[in-house]
Amino acid sequence: CLLGCHSWQPGAAAARHVALPDGLLQQQHYYYSSVKQDVAAAAASGYWTLAEPYTLETEIKKSRFLATAWPVTSASEALSYIAEASDPAASHNCWSFTVAGSARSSDDGEPAGTAGKPILGAIEGDGLDGVCVLVVRYFGGVKLGAGGLARAYGGAARDCIRAAPKAYVKAKVQLAVVTPFDCLGTVYNMLAKHGAAAGAEEYQANGKVKLLLTADADQAEPLQWAIADGTSGKVQAKLVAADGDS
């Protein structure tokens, strides 16, 4: 690397002074000032979900309510679990799920708003995302009324969710870098220090290497700083937008 690639250590940026060509210090200053804004706009740091599937059965006025909850990462995954676990012999198979803030639910023949919505309320009430809950009802001969149904479905879902083990999922972001070949080792060193990973190396005609990086959202900013500092400003990791543009 023309300017030299250095191993970065915490606090090194403040303690070390590197002689740079005219204009580069100013360029680095503007780059650093934009890092925090870019990462803040990328994503939240993560969310709470379930660590594993969980099932809990309750009985209310002779009706059995079998609640099953799963951690999910997509609507298709949630619908697959619902289809697999639903019982055609049951009176009702009511469900709800939320993924990335987008929710869907079904009352499956119960009065509108008495099943799916209370189940969703149980998920959101505990501040969870990426969760699917199915409540299968086996009618016991006693009608519960609209209020009773809402309490029964919501309560079955809530008790199941609260009994299930939880897990925190860190949000991920992608960053792109184009680095001279002799700075490649420094970039990989920074990735290892910040728990990030790189995709396949793409070699360009100008001798540089393009990498697509994946990092925890809360590590993206420190990683950007570390790469820029470790390569004396020669390599800058840029946040990749959701549409693939950096």
C-alpha positions in Angstrom: 0.0 0.0 0.0 1.5 3.4 -1.0 0.8 5.0 2.3 1.4 1.9 4.4 -1.1 -0.4 6.0 -1.0 -0.7 9.8 -2.4 -3.0 12.4 -5.0 -1.1 14.3 -5.3 -1.0 18.1 -7.9 0.8 20.2 -6.9 4.3 20.8 -4.2 4.2 18.1 -5.9 6.8 15.9 -5.6 9.4 18.6 -2.0 8.6 19.5 -0.4 8.1 16.1 0.2 10.8 13.5 0.7 9.7 9.9 2.2 12.0 7.3 -0.3 12.1 4.5 -0.3 13.9 1.1 -2.1 17.3 1.0 -5.8 17.0 1.0 -6.1 13.5 2.4 -6.5 14.6 6.0 -9.4 16.7 4.9 -10.8 13.8 3.0 -10.6 11.5 6.0 -12.2 14.1 8.2 -15.3 14.3 6.0 -15.4 10.5 5.7 -15.3 10.0 9.5 -18.0 12.6 10.0 -20.4 10.7 7.7 -19.8 7.3 9.2 -22.2 7.7 12.2 -25.0 9.1 10.0 -24.7 6.2 7.5 -24.8 3.5 10.2 -27.6 5.1 12.2 -29.8 5.0 9.1 -29.0 1.4 8.3 -31.0 -0.6 11.0 -31.7 -1.0 14.6 -29.1 -2.9 16.6 -31.3 -6.0 16.9 -34.5 -7.5 18.3 -35.7 -10.1 20.8 -37.3 -13.3 19.6 -37.8 -16.9 20.8 -34.7 -19.1 21.1 -36.7 -22.2 20.1 -40.3 -23.5 19.4 -42.5 -23.8 22.5 -45.9 -25.4 23.1 -48.3 -24.8 26.0 -51.9 -26.1 26.5 -54.5 -24.4 28.6 -58.2 -25.2 29.3 -60.9 -22.5 29.6 -64.5 -23.5 30.3 -63.9 -27.0 28.8 -62.3 -25.7 25.6 -58.7 -26.7 25.1 -56.3 -24.1 23.7 -53.1 -25.5 22.3 -50.6 -22.7 21.7 -47.4 -23.2 19.8 -44.8 -20.4 19.2 -41.9 -20.4 16.8 -39.0 -18.0 16.0 -39.3 -17.1 12.3 -37.3 -15.0 9.8 -39.9 -14.7 7.0 -43.6 -14.8 6.3 -43.2 -18.0 4.2 -41.5 -19.8 7.1 -44.3 -18.7 9.5 -47.0 -19.9 7.1 -45.2 -23.2 6.6 -45.1 -23.8 10.4 -48.8 -22.9 10.7 -49.8 -25.3 7.8 -47.8 -28.1 9.4 -49.1 -27.7 12.9 -52.7 -26.9 12.2 -55.2 -29.6 13.1 -58.1 -30.1 10.6 -60.1 -31.8 13.3 -59.9 -28.8 15.6 -62.6 -26.3 15.9 -60.3 -23.4 15.0 -56.7 -22.8 14.0 -56.0 -19.2 14.8 -52.7 -17.5 14.3 -50.6 -14.4 14.0 -47.0 -13.6 13.3 -44.7 -10.5 13.0 -41.5 -10.4 10.9 -39.5 -7.2 10.6 -42.4 -5.2 11.9 -44.8 -6.6 9.4 -47.7 -8.6 10.8 -50.4 -11.0 9.6 -53.2 -12.8 11.5 -56.2 -15.1 11.1 -59.4 -15.6 13.1 -60.1 -18.9 11.2 -63.9 -18.7 11.7 -64.0 -17.1 15.1 -65.8 -13.7 15.3 -63.7 -11.0 13.7 -61.0 -9.6 16.0 -61.4 -12.2 18.7 -58.4 -14.5 18.0 -55.8 -13.3 15.5 -55.6 -9.7 16.9 -55.3 -10.8 20.6 -52.5 -13.3 19.6 -50.7 -10.5 17.8 -51.2 -8.3 20.9 -49.4 -10.9 23.0 -46.4 -11.0 20.6 -46.1 -7.2 20.4 -46.9 -6.7 24.0 -43.7 -8.5 25.0 -41.7 -6.5 22.5 -40.8 -9.4 20.3 -40.3 -9.7 16.6 -39.7 -12.7 14.3 -42.3 -14.7 16.2 -45.2 -16.8 14.9 -48.0 -18.2 17.2 -50.7 -20.7 16.4 -53.5 -21.3 18.9 -55.6 -24.4 18.1 -59.0 -24.5 19.9 -60.9 -27.7 20.6 -64.4 -26.6 21.5 -65.7 -27.9 24.8 -69.3 -27.1 24.5 -69.4 -23.8 26.4 -69.5 -20.5 24.4 -67.2 -17.9 25.6 -68.5 -14.7 23.9 -66.4 -12.2 22.0 -64.7 -10.9 25.2 -64.1 -14.3 26.5 -62.6 -15.5 23.2 -60.2 -12.5 23.0 -59.0 -13.1 26.6 -58.7 -16.9 25.9 -56.7 -16.6 22.7 -54.6 -13.7 23.9 -54.0 -15.4 27.2 -53.0 -18.7 25.7 -50.6 -16.9 23.3 -49.1 -14.7 26.1 -48.6 -17.6 28.5 -46.9 -19.7 25.8 -44.6 -16.8 24.7 -43.6 -15.9 28.2 -42.7 -19.4 29.1 -40.6 -19.8 26.0 -36.8 -19.1 26.2 -35.8 -15.9 24.5 -32.9 -14.9 22.3 -31.5 -11.6 21.1 -30.8 -11.4 17.4 -28.3 -8.7 16.2 -29.3 -6.9 13.1 -26.8 -7.3 10.2 -25.6 -4.7 7.7 -23.5 -5.0 4.6 -20.6 -2.9 3.6 -18.5 -2.8 0.4 -14.8 -2.1 0.2 -12.4 -1.8 -2.7 -8.8 -2.3 -1.5 -5.4 -2.4 -3.0 -4.1 -6.0 -2.8 -1.3 -5.1 -0.3 -3.9 -3.7 2.1 -6.1 -6.9 1.9 -4.5 -8.4 5.0 -5.1 -5.3 7.0 -8.8 -5.4 6.0 -9.2 -9.0 7.0 -7.5 -8.3 10.3 -10.1 -5.6 11.1 -12.9 -8.0 10.1 -11.7 -10.6 12.6 -11.4 -8.0 15.4 -15.0 -6.8 14.8 -16.7 -10.2 14.2 -17.4 -9.4 10.6 -17.2 -11.7 7.5 -16.4 -11.2 3.9 -17.8 -12.7 0.7 -15.8 -13.9 -2.3 -12.9 -11.7 -3.4 -13.6 -9.9 -6.7 -10.4 -9.0 -8.5 -10.5 -5.9 -10.7 -8.6 -4.9 -13.7 -6.8 -2.1 -11.8 -5.3 -4.7 -9.4 -7.7 -3.8 -6.5 -10.0 -6.3 -4.7 -13.6 -5.7 -4.1 -15.3 -7.3 -1.0 -18.8 -7.4 0.3 -18.7 -7.4 4.1 -21.4 -8.5 6.6 -21.2 -7.1 10.1 -23.4 -6.7 13.2 -25.2 -3.3 12.9 -23.6 -2.1 16.1 -20.1 -3.0 14.9 -20.4 -1.3 11.5 -19.3 2.1 12.6 -16.2 0.9 14.6 -15.3 -1.4 11.6 -15.5 1.5 9.2 -13.2 3.6 11.4 -10.8 0.8 11.9 -10.4 0.0 8.2 -9.9 3.7 7.3 -7.4 4.2 10.1 -5.6 0.9 9.6 -5.0 1.7 5.9 -4.3 5.5 6.4 -7.4 6.4 4.5 -6.7 4.3 1.4 -9.6 1.9 2.0 -13.1 3.0 3.1 -15.9 0.6 3.9 -19.2 2.0 2.6 -22.6 1.0 3.8 -24.6 -0.9 1.2 -28.2 0.3 0.9 -31.1 -2.2 1.0 -31.4 -1.9 -2.8 -27.8 -2.9 -3.2 -26.4 0.6 -3.8 -23.6 1.9 -1.6 
